[in-house]
Amino acid sequence: MVERELMELIQQIQTRGCEEQTTEVKSARGGCPEKLYDTISAFSNQNSGGVFVFGLDEKAGFRKLGVYDAQDLQKKVMEYCEQMTPIVRPVFTVCDEDGMVFVSAEIPPVDIADRPCFKTAKGRLQGSYIRVGDADKPMTEYEVYSYEAFRRKYRDDIRAAEGVSIKSLDAAKVEIYLAKKRSERPNLAVLPLEQQYELTGVMRDGRVTMMALLLFGVYPQAYYPQLSIIASSVPGREIGTLNPAGNRFLDSKRIEGTLTDMLEGALAFVRTNMRTAIKINPQTGDREDVPQYPLVAVREAVMNALVHRDYSFHTEGMPIQLTMYEDRMEIINPGGLYGRLTVDQLGRTQPDTRNPALVTAMETLGKTENRYSGIPTIRYVMKEAGLPAPVFSDARGMFKVVLYNHAEEARTGDSKKAKIADEKGLLAFCRTPRTREEIIEHIDLASGQYAFRRYLAPLLQAGAIRMTKPEAPRSRDQRYVTAE
């Protein structure tokens, strides 16, 4: 940044009265601050990077103090950055005002193939951090592993399924799969059966793979009970809401079996628990059923969760969650977006694939196209049905798809409110009062300012979301809540 941009950033910090996802304020009046490693790591490990601003006193409402010695401060910050793995190269800006000098240090994002960035002396597991709002949180073992898995191209879909023998697989299903592979690759037919197993992913080093268990297992959950779908239908808009009879769940089911079995089981659960309206076709006069959710969209969302979830040993105890609320359906799978893919790129760019063998096998079996068309299809059919756009979010080792229905419009009778653009699902998210940082994290864009301006500001202007302290817009205690 240039000097003018640094002064504008200082003014913004003072106006808002807080640090943010990409800004960290340090006084540096009496010397270089200690323990910068955590924030350097956290900034380096997020796609947007981050900025240190030196010369403000956070405890005194971000009052301007100036730094002790701009040259020495830059030298010492650089020494901190050189003690990171990989080494971080900050970009400094210095400006002055009324005899006070201010310094910023921009920390660039580390390429995802080199993450996590960590303090060398503490090691990868103890020295890696992630930014959450204005705080630096230690990475979990799984978050560290997820970067390792991408960098080293781990293949958890074809890792050995512990304790599983070839007798645990449905021989007929395996043969159908092999027959299809032989038709694609005729040279496979002349090879010994054991070699066919190895080359098609059924076995690896003589052991049954996770892929084979998930696709052809007689009962996969006998070995991995939580590799299933927990499906629930709740009476309100939040878990814990009770219906007049005092029940927390209208329906709840654990869906098990192979991936195909679970897909069909999830669709059956949704069909049973969603409402279906009836309308008269004005041209033919025929009665037509209008489902609450397009089943094509539900199928693609569940299929993506099954095929692209993380199957590493870190997530063996985490089922996929399918929850139907009054106004929406949420599908959550363990394992966030893989590789360099971001939420904004979903359906618009070819992604890295977490489970390539599993995806290819599903394509061979005719269960998926493997053409990256799932997300565009969900968006298209939701739009065609006149429903709000689906909301995708990626955070802390999980990926979530939210499909909304017309419950909001039906409940309020306010069609104008229902037509308010709410691409990120903030109306539902803010039913619980949220801070600015929580909203920016939920939106999950590289620029927190843009996210706030693009998605929240229009809802505030329309009165769909209100401030809890409208008399003090910049208050540190400010929360944003959906207007009733």
C-alpha positions as CSV (number, residue, x, y, z in Angstrom):
1,M,0.0,0.0,0.0
2,V,1.0,3.6,-0.4
3,E,1.1,6.2,2.4
4,R,-2.4,7.5,1.6
5,E,-3.8,4.0,1.9
6,L,-2.2,3.5,5.2
7,M,-3.7,6.7,6.6
8,E,-7.1,5.7,5.2
9,L,-6.7,2.3,6.9
10,I,-5.8,3.9,10.2
11,Q,-8.9,6.2,9.9
12,Q,-11.1,3.1,9.2
13,I,-9.8,1.3,12.2
14,Q,-10.5,4.3,14.4
15,T,-14.0,4.7,13.0
16,R,-14.9,1.1,13.4
17,G,-13.2,0.7,16.7
18,C,-12.0,-2.8,16.1
19,E,-9.4,-5.0,14.4
20,E,-10.7,-7.4,11.7
21,Q,-10.0,-10.6,9.8
22,T,-7.2,-9.0,7.9
23,T,-5.9,-6.3,10.3
24,E,-3.9,-6.5,13.6
25,V,-3.1,-3.3,15.5
26,K,0.1,-3.0,17.7
27,S,1.3,0.0,19.7
28,A,5.0,-0.3,19.2
29,R,5.5,3.0,21.1
30,G,8.0,1.5,23.6
31,G,9.7,-1.0,21.3
32,C,8.9,-3.8,18.9
33,P,5.9,-5.9,20.2
34,E,6.6,-9.5,21.2
35,K,5.0,-12.7,20.0
36,L,4.1,-11.7,16.5
37,Y,4.6,-15.2,15.3
38,D,1.0,-16.3,15.8
39,T,-0.5,-13.5,13.7
40,I,2.2,-13.9,11.0
41,S,1.3,-17.5,10.7
42,A,-2.5,-16.8,10.7
43,F,-2.3,-14.1,8.1
44,S,0.0,-16.3,5.9
45,N,-2.5,-19.2,6.1
46,Q,-5.5,-17.2,4.8
47,N,-6.0,-16.4,1.1
48,S,-6.3,-12.6,1.8
49,G,-3.1,-12.4,3.9
50,G,-3.2,-9.5,6.4
51,V,-1.8,-6.2,7.6
52,F,-0.1,-5.2,10.9
53,V,-0.6,-1.5,11.7
54,F,1.9,-0.2,14.2
55,G,1.4,3.1,16.1
56,L,-2.1,2.9,17.5
57,D,-3.1,2.2,21.1
58,E,-6.0,-0.4,21.1
59,K,-6.6,0.0,24.8
60,A,-7.2,3.7,24.4
61,G,-9.7,3.5,21.5
62,F,-7.0,3.1,18.9
63,R,-5.5,6.5,19.7
64,K,-2.6,7.6,17.6
65,L,0.8,7.2,19.3
66,G,3.3,6.7,16.6
67,V,6.1,4.1,16.8
68,Y,9.4,4.3,18.7
69,D,11.8,3.9,15.6
70,A,10.4,3.0,12.2
71,Q,13.7,1.6,10.9
72,D,14.4,-0.6,13.9
73,L,10.8,-1.8,13.9
74,Q,11.0,-2.9,10.3
75,K,14.2,-4.8,11.0
76,K,12.8,-6.7,14.0
77,V,9.5,-7.6,12.2
78,M,11.6,-8.9,9.4
79,E,13.6,-11.1,11.9
80,Y,10.2,-12.5,13.1
81,C,9.2,-13.3,9.5
82,E,12.5,-15.1,8.9
83,Q,11.9,-17.5,11.7
84,M,8.8,-18.9,9.9
85,T,8.6,-21.9,7.6
86,P,8.3,-21.0,4.8
87,I,10.0,-17.6,5.3
88,V,7.6,-14.7,5.0
89,R,8.5,-11.5,3.1
90,P,6.5,-8.6,4.4
91,V,5.9,-5.4,2.5
92,F,6.4,-2.2,4.7
93,T,4.8,1.2,4.4
94,V,5.9,4.2,6.5
95,C,4.0,7.5,6.9
96,D,4.0,10.4,9.3
97,E,1.4,12.8,10.7
98,D,1.9,15.6,13.3
99,G,5.3,14.4,14.2
100,M,4.2,10.8,14.7
101,V,5.4,7.9,12.5
102,F,3.2,4.9,11.6
103,V,4.3,1.7,10.0
104,S,2.3,-1.1,8.3
105,A,3.6,-4.6,7.4
106,E,1.6,-6.4,4.8
107,I,1.8,-10.2,5.2
108,P,1.2,-12.0,1.9
109,P,-0.6,-15.3,1.7
110,V,1.6,-18.3,1.4
111,D,0.8,-20.5,-1.6
112,I,-1.6,-23.3,-0.5
113,A,1.0,-25.9,-1.6
114,D,3.4,-24.5,1.1
115,R,0.9,-24.2,3.9
116,P,0.6,-24.2,6.8
117,C,3.1,-21.5,7.5
118,F,4.4,-22.0,11.1
119,K,7.0,-20.8,13.6
120,T,10.0,-23.0,12.8
121,A,11.1,-23.5,16.4
122,K,7.6,-24.7,17.5
123,G,7.1,-27.1,14.7
124,R,4.2,-27.6,12.2
125,L,1.7,-29.0,14.7
126,Q,2.4,-26.5,17.5
127,G,3.3,-23.4,15.5
128,S,0.5,-23.2,12.9
129,Y,-2.3,-20.7,13.4
130,I,-5.5,-19.6,11.6
131,R,-7.3,-16.3,11.8
132,V,-10.9,-16.2,13.2
133,G,-12.3,-12.7,13.3
134,D,-9.6,-10.7,15.0
135,A,-8.1,-13.6,16.9
136,D,-5.4,-16.1,16.1
137,K,-6.4,-19.7,16.9
138,P,-4.1,-22.7,16.9
139,M,-4.7,-25.0,13.9
140,T,-6.2,-28.3,14.8
141,E,-4.3,-31.5,13.9
142,Y,-6.9,-32.1,11.2
143,E,-6.4,-28.6,9.7
144,V,-2.7,-29.1,9.5
145,Y,-3.3,-32.5,8.0
146,S,-5.6,-31.1,5.3
147,Y,-2.8,-29.0,4.0
148,E,-0.4,-31.9,4.2
149,A,-2.8,-34.1,2.3
150,F,-3.0,-31.6,-0.6
151,R,0.7,-30.9,-0.7
152,R,1.7,-34.6,-0.7
153,K,-1.3,-35.8,-2.7
154,Y,-2.5,-38.3,-0.2
155,R,-5.1,-40.7,-1.6
156,D,-7.4,-41.4,1.3
157,D,-10.0,-42.9,-1.0
158,I,-7.7,-45.8,-1.8
159,R,-6.1,-46.2,1.6
160,A,-6.5,-49.7,3.2
161,A,-9.8,-50.3,4.9
162,E,-8.7,-51.7,8.2
163,G,-9.9,-55.2,9.0
164,V,-11.8,-55.6,5.7
165,S,-11.3,-58.6,3.5
166,I,-12.4,-59.3,-0.1
167,K,-15.2,-61.5,1.4
168,S,-16.7,-58.3,2.9
169,L,-17.6,-57.1,-0.6
170,D,-20.6,-58.0,-2.7
171,A,-19.0,-60.1,-5.4
172,A,-21.7,-59.4,-7.9
173,K,-21.2,-55.6,-7.6
174,V,-17.5,-56.0,-7.9
175,E,-17.9,-58.1,-11.0
176,I,-20.2,-55.5,-12.6
177,Y,-17.6,-52.8,-11.9
178,L,-14.8,-54.9,-13.3
179,A,-16.8,-55.7,-16.4
180,K,-17.4,-52.0,-17.1
181,K,-13.7,-51.3,-16.6
182,R,-12.8,-54.1,-19.0
183,S,-15.1,-52.7,-21.6
184,E,-13.3,-49.3,-21.3
185,R,-9.8,-50.9,-21.2
186,P,-9.9,-54.3,-23.0
187,N,-6.3,-55.1,-22.1
188,L,-7.4,-55.5,-18.4
189,A,-9.2,-58.7,-19.4
190,V,-6.0,-60.7,-20.0
191,L,-4.5,-59.8,-16.6
192,P,-4.8,-62.0,-13.5
193,L,-7.8,-61.1,-11.3
194,E,-5.6,-59.8,-8.5
195,Q,-3.9,-57.4,-10.8
196,Q,-7.3,-56.2,-12.1
197,Y,-8.2,-55.4,-8.5
198,E,-5.0,-53.4,-8.0
199,L,-5.3,-51.4,-11.3
200,T,-9.0,-50.6,-10.7
201,G,-8.7,-49.4,-7.1
202,V,-10.5,-52.4,-5.5
203,M,-7.3,-53.3,-3.7
204,R,-4.0,-51.6,-3.0
205,D,-1.0,-53.7,-1.9
206,G,-3.3,-56.7,-1.5
207,R,-5.7,-54.9,0.9
208,V,-9.3,-53.8,0.2
209,T,-9.5,-50.0,-0.3
210,M,-11.9,-47.6,1.3
211,M,-13.3,-47.0,-2.2
212,A,-14.2,-50.6,-2.7
213,L,-15.8,-50.8,0.8
214,L,-17.9,-47.7,0.2
215,L,-19.1,-48.8,-3.2
216,F,-19.3,-52.6,-3.0
217,G,-19.4,-53.4,0.8
218,V,-22.1,-55.7,2.1
219,Y,-22.3,-53.4,5.1
220,P,-19.6,-50.7,5.2
221,Q,-20.8,-49.3,8.6
222,A,-19.8,-52.6,10.3
223,Y,-16.3,-51.3,10.0
224,Y,-16.8,-47.6,10.0
225,P,-20.1,-46.8,11.8
226,Q,-20.0,-43.0,11.4
227,L,-19.4,-43.1,7.6
228,S,-23.2,-42.6,7.2
229,I,-25.7,-39.8,6.9
230,I,-27.6,-38.5,10.0
231,A,-30.9,-37.1,8.6
232,S,-33.2,-35.0,10.8
233,S,-36.3,-32.9,10.3
234,V,-36.9,-30.3,13.0
235,P,-40.1,-28.2,13.7
236,G,-38.5,-24.8,13.6
237,R,-35.6,-22.8,12.3
238,E,-33.0,-23.9,14.9
239,I,-32.0,-27.1,16.5
240,G,-33.7,-27.4,19.9
241,T,-37.1,-25.9,18.8
242,L,-40.0,-28.0,20.2
243,N,-43.3,-28.6,18.4
244,P,-46.6,-28.4,20.3
245,A,-46.2,-32.0,21.3
246,G,-42.8,-31.3,22.9
247,N,-40.8,-33.1,20.2
248,R,-37.4,-31.8,19.0
249,F,-37.5,-33.9,15.9
250,L,-40.3,-34.5,13.5
251,D,-38.3,-37.4,12.0
252,S,-34.7,-38.6,12.5
253,K,-32.9,-41.4,10.8
254,R,-29.4,-42.8,10.4
255,I,-28.9,-43.7,6.7
256,E,-26.4,-46.5,6.0
257,G,-25.1,-48.8,3.3
258,T,-23.0,-48.1,0.2
259,L,-22.7,-44.6,-1.3
260,T,-25.5,-45.5,-3.7
261,D,-27.7,-46.8,-0.8
262,M,-27.1,-43.6,1.2
263,L,-27.9,-41.4,-1.8
264,E,-31.2,-43.1,-2.4
265,G,-31.9,-43.2,1.4
266,A,-31.3,-39.5,1.7
267,L,-33.6,-38.7,-1.2
268,A,-36.4,-40.9,0.3
269,F,-36.0,-39.1,3.6
270,V,-36.4,-35.7,1.9
271,R,-39.4,-36.8,-0.1
272,T,-41.1,-38.0,3.1
273,N,-40.4,-34.9,5.1
274,M,-40.8,-32.0,2.6
275,R,-44.1,-30.5,1.8
276,T,-45.6,-30.7,-1.7
277,A,-47.9,-28.0,-3.0
278,I,-50.5,-28.5,-5.7
279,K,-51.1,-25.9,-8.5
280,I,-53.3,-25.9,-11.6
281,N,-51.5,-25.6,-14.9
282,P,-53.3,-22.6,-16.6
283,Q,-52.8,-24.0,-20.0
284,T,-53.9,-27.6,-19.5
285,G,-56.0,-27.3,-16.4
286,D,-54.1,-30.3,-14.9
287,R,-53.1,-30.5,-11.2
288,E,-49.3,-30.5,-10.8
289,D,-47.2,-31.3,-7.7
290,V,-44.7,-28.6,-6.7
291,P,-42.1,-30.0,-4.3
292,Q,-40.7,-27.8,-1.6
293,Y,-37.2,-28.5,-2.9
294,P,-36.2,-29.6,-6.5
295,L,-35.1,-33.2,-6.0
296,V,-32.4,-32.7,-8.7
297,A,-30.8,-30.1,-6.5
298,V,-31.0,-32.3,-3.4
299,R,-29.5,-35.2,-5.3
300,E,-26.5,-33.2,-6.5
301,A,-25.9,-31.7,-3.1
302,V,-26.0,-35.1,-1.3
303,M,-23.9,-36.8,-4.1
304,N,-21.3,-34.1,-3.7
305,A,-21.2,-34.6,0.0
306,L,-20.7,-38.4,-0.4
307,V,-18.1,-38.2,-3.1
308,H,-16.1,-35.2,-2.0
309,R,-16.1,-35.5,1.8
310,D,-12.8,-36.3,3.5
311,Y,-12.3,-40.1,4.1
312,S,-9.0,-39.8,6.0
313,F,-8.7,-41.4,9.5
314,H,-9.2,-37.9,11.0
315,T,-12.8,-37.8,10.0
316,E,-13.8,-41.5,10.4
317,G,-16.0,-40.5,13.3
318,M,-17.9,-37.7,11.5
319,P,-21.1,-38.5,9.6
320,I,-22.6,-36.3,6.9
321,Q,-25.5,-34.3,8.4
322,L,-28.7,-33.6,6.5
323,T,-31.1,-31.3,8.5
324,M,-34.5,-30.1,7.3
325,Y,-35.7,-26.9,9.0
326,E,-38.9,-24.9,8.5
327,D,-37.2,-22.5,6.0
328,R,-34.2,-24.4,4.7
329,M,-32.3,-27.7,4.3
330,E,-28.6,-27.9,5.3
331,I,-26.2,-30.6,4.1
332,I,-22.9,-30.6,5.9
333,N,-19.9,-32.9,5.2
334,P,-16.6,-33.3,6.9
335,G,-13.7,-31.8,5.0
336,G,-13.7,-28.3,3.6
337,L,-13.0,-27.3,0.0
338,Y,-9.9,-29.2,-1.3
339,G,-6.8,-27.5,-2.7
340,R,-6.9,-24.0,-4.2
341,L,-10.6,-24.0,-4.8
342,T,-12.6,-21.2,-3.0
343,V,-16.3,-20.7,-2.5
344,D,-16.5,-18.0,-5.1
345,Q,-15.0,-20.3,-7.7
346,L,-17.5,-23.2,-7.2
347,G,-18.9,-24.3,-10.5
348,R,-16.9,-21.8,-12.4
349,T,-13.5,-23.4,-12.5
350,Q,-12.1,-27.0,-12.6
351,P,-11.3,-28.0,-9.0
352,D,-8.6,-30.2,-7.5
353,T,-10.2,-33.5,-6.7
354,R,-9.9,-35.0,-3.2
355,N,-11.0,-38.5,-4.1
356,P,-10.1,-39.1,-7.7
357,A,-10.4,-42.9,-7.7
358,L,-13.8,-42.8,-6.0
359,V,-15.0,-40.1,-8.4
360,T,-13.8,-42.1,-11.4
361,A,-15.4,-45.3,-10.2
362,M,-18.7,-43.5,-9.7
363,E,-18.4,-42.3,-13.3
364,T,-17.8,-45.8,-14.5
365,L,-20.8,-47.0,-12.6
366,G,-22.9,-44.2,-14.2
367,K,-23.7,-42.5,-10.9
368,T,-22.0,-39.2,-11.7
369,E,-20.7,-37.4,-14.7
370,N,-17.5,-36.2,-13.3
371,R,-17.8,-33.0,-15.4
372,Y,-18.0,-30.6,-12.5
373,S,-21.6,-29.8,-13.4
374,G,-23.1,-30.4,-9.9
375,I,-22.9,-26.9,-8.5
376,P,-24.2,-25.2,-11.7
377,T,-27.0,-27.7,-11.8
378,I,-28.0,-26.9,-8.2
379,R,-28.0,-23.2,-9.0
380,Y,-30.0,-23.6,-12.2
381,V,-32.8,-25.8,-10.8
382,M,-33.2,-23.6,-7.7
383,K,-33.6,-20.6,-9.9
384,E,-36.0,-22.3,-12.2
385,A,-38.1,-23.3,-9.2
386,G,-38.3,-19.6,-8.2
387,L,-36.3,-20.4,-5.0
388,P,-33.4,-18.4,-3.4
389,A,-30.0,-19.1,-4.7
390,P,-28.2,-21.9,-2.8
391,V,-25.6,-20.9,-0.2
392,F,-22.2,-22.6,0.0
393,S,-19.8,-22.1,2.9
394,D,-16.5,-23.5,3.8
395,A,-15.0,-23.2,7.3
396,R,-12.9,-25.1,9.8
397,G,-12.9,-28.5,8.2
398,M,-16.4,-28.7,6.9
399,F,-18.4,-27.8,3.8
400,K,-22.1,-26.7,4.0
401,V,-24.8,-26.4,1.4
402,V,-28.0,-24.5,2.3
403,L,-31.1,-24.8,0.1
404,Y,-33.9,-22.3,1.1
405,N,-37.6,-22.7,0.4
406,H,-40.5,-20.2,0.4
407,A,-41.2,-20.5,4.1
408,E,-40.1,-16.9,4.8
409,E,-42.5,-15.4,2.3
410,A,-45.3,-17.7,3.4
411,R,-44.8,-16.9,7.1
412,T,-44.6,-13.1,6.7
413,G,-46.9,-12.6,3.8
414,D,-44.4,-10.0,2.6
415,S,-43.4,-10.8,-0.9
416,K,-41.2,-7.7,-1.1
417,K,-39.0,-9.0,1.7
418,A,-38.9,-12.5,0.1
419,K,-37.4,-10.9,-3.1
420,I,-34.6,-9.2,-1.3
421,A,-31.3,-10.6,-2.6
422,D,-29.8,-12.8,0.1
423,E,-27.2,-14.8,-1.8
424,K,-25.2,-15.7,1.4
425,G,-28.2,-16.7,3.6
426,L,-27.7,-13.8,6.0
427,L,-31.4,-13.5,6.9
428,A,-31.3,-17.0,8.4
429,F,-27.7,-16.7,9.8
430,C,-28.6,-13.4,11.6
431,R,-31.7,-14.8,13.4
432,T,-29.1,-15.0,16.2
433,P,-27.5,-11.6,16.7
434,R,-24.1,-11.6,15.0
435,T,-21.0,-9.5,15.1
436,R,-19.5,-7.9,12.0
437,E,-16.6,-10.4,12.2
438,E,-19.0,-13.4,12.4
439,I,-20.8,-12.2,9.4
440,I,-17.6,-11.7,7.4
441,E,-16.4,-15.2,8.3
442,H,-19.8,-16.6,7.3
443,I,-19.7,-14.9,3.9
444,D,-16.1,-16.2,3.4
445,L,-14.6,-13.8,0.9
446,A,-11.0,-12.6,0.7
447,S,-12.0,-9.0,1.3
448,G,-14.0,-8.5,4.5
449,Q,-14.9,-4.9,3.5
450,Y,-16.2,-6.0,0.1
451,A,-18.2,-8.8,1.7
452,F,-19.8,-6.4,4.2
453,R,-20.6,-3.8,1.5
454,R,-21.8,-6.3,-1.1
455,Y,-24.0,-8.6,1.0
456,L,-24.9,-7.1,4.3
457,A,-25.3,-3.4,3.5
458,P,-28.3,-3.9,1.0
459,L,-30.1,-5.9,3.7
460,L,-29.6,-3.2,6.2
461,Q,-30.8,-0.5,3.8
462,A,-33.9,-2.6,3.0
463,G,-34.7,-3.1,6.7
464,A,-34.4,-6.8,6.5
465,I,-31.5,-6.8,9.0
466,R,-31.2,-4.2,11.7
467,M,-28.5,-3.1,14.1
468,T,-28.9,-3.7,17.8
469,K,-27.4,-0.4,18.6
470,P,-28.6,1.9,15.8
471,E,-27.7,5.0,17.8
472,A,-24.0,3.9,17.8
473,P,-23.2,2.3,14.4
474,R,-19.5,2.0,15.2
475,S,-19.9,0.5,18.7
476,R,-17.7,-2.5,19.5
477,D,-20.8,-4.1,21.0
478,Q,-22.8,-3.7,17.8
479,R,-24.7,-6.8,16.6
480,Y,-26.8,-7.4,13.5
481,V,-30.1,-9.3,13.7
482,T,-32.8,-10.2,11.2
483,A,-35.7,-7.9,11.5
484,E,-39.1,-9.5,12.4
